[in-house]
Amino acid sequence: MHLLDITQQTDIFSKLELLASHIRDISKKFYIPASNISIDEMIAQFSGRSAYTFHIKNKSTPEEYKILSLCKLGYTYTFLFISRIKSSNVNTITNVNKTSAEVFYLVKQLLS
């Protein structure tokens, strides 16, 4: 992907995908968790206006980007950007809600 192609995209997560893919690939290369993994919701504080952020009252960071991550002992193995208006590229699973499908997507990456 060329840098010019990235600047012409309107979706914020598409603009970040080239860097995010590189970070995921490097993370997977250097460490493979064996057991006792966790799925964690990381919060990226944001103080501007964006349709992609979540607004949660009574939190220390009321405007935030959410990132679902698979971790072990503070090490992030892989992650997935979560948006309020754009659905993730995770395949849906029959009789399973969206969040559970996203968790399954992250765990399935351990096998690849």
N, C-alpha and C positions, 0 to 999 in steps of 0.2 A: 504494500500500500504506500502510495506517495504522500508526502506531507501536504500537498495541495488538496488531495482528496479528503484528508482529515479536516482541514479548515472549512471545507464546503459543507460538511455534515452538520445537521441541526441538532441531533440527539447528543446530549452531553456524554452518555456512556459509550457511544460509538467513537467519539473523539478520544476517549481514554482507553479503548480496547487494545490498541497496539501496545501501549505501555503495560496495561494490565496482563495481557497474554504473556509478555516477556517476563514479568514478575512471577506469574504462576509457573511458567516453565522452569525458571531458575529455582524456585522454591521446591518444586517436585524433584529436581535433579539432585539437590544437596541433602534432602532428608525425607525419609519415608516412615511415617509413624506406624508402629506395629499394633498397639492396643491403647485403650484408655484415651480415645480421642473425644473431642467435644465440638459441637456446633455452637458458634457464638455469634451474636449480633454486634458488629462493630458500628460505632457512631462517628460520623465525621461532621463536626460542628460547622454550621453555615449561618452567616448573618445577613445575607442578601435575599433576593427574591428568586425563586426557582419553582417551576411546576413539579420537579422531580423530588423535592424534599418532603419530609414528613413533618407535620406540626403536632407536637405532643405537649399539652398543657402541663404545668407543674413539674417540669424537668429542668435540670440545670442547663441543658441545651435544647431550647424549645424548637428550633429549626435545625433539621439534621438530614444528612444523607445516611442511608442504612446500607450496610455491607454484611452479608451473611458469610461466615467463614468457617472452615474446618481447621481446628487447631489442636495442638498438643504441647503442653508445658510452655505456653507463650509463643510457640512457633506457628505461624500461619502457613498451612500446606497449600490451600487453595481458597478462593473466595468468589463471591457472586454479588454484583451490584443489584440492589432492590430499589425499585422506583414506585412512586405513588401512581403515576399515570401510564407508564410503559410496562407491559408484561415482559418477564424475562424470557430468554430463549430456551427455557426448560420445557421438555415435553410433559404434557399432562398425563396423569395416571388415573384410570377409572376408579371412582369411589375414594379418591384421596384429595385432600385440599391442596391449594397452591403452595403453602409453606412446607408441607410434608413432601411434596414433589421436589421442591428446591433442596431440601435436606437430603433426599435420596440422590439427587443429581450430584451433590458434593461428595457424598460417601462413595458413590459409584466411581468417582475419579481415582480412588485408592486402588482400584483393580486395573486401571489402564496404565 
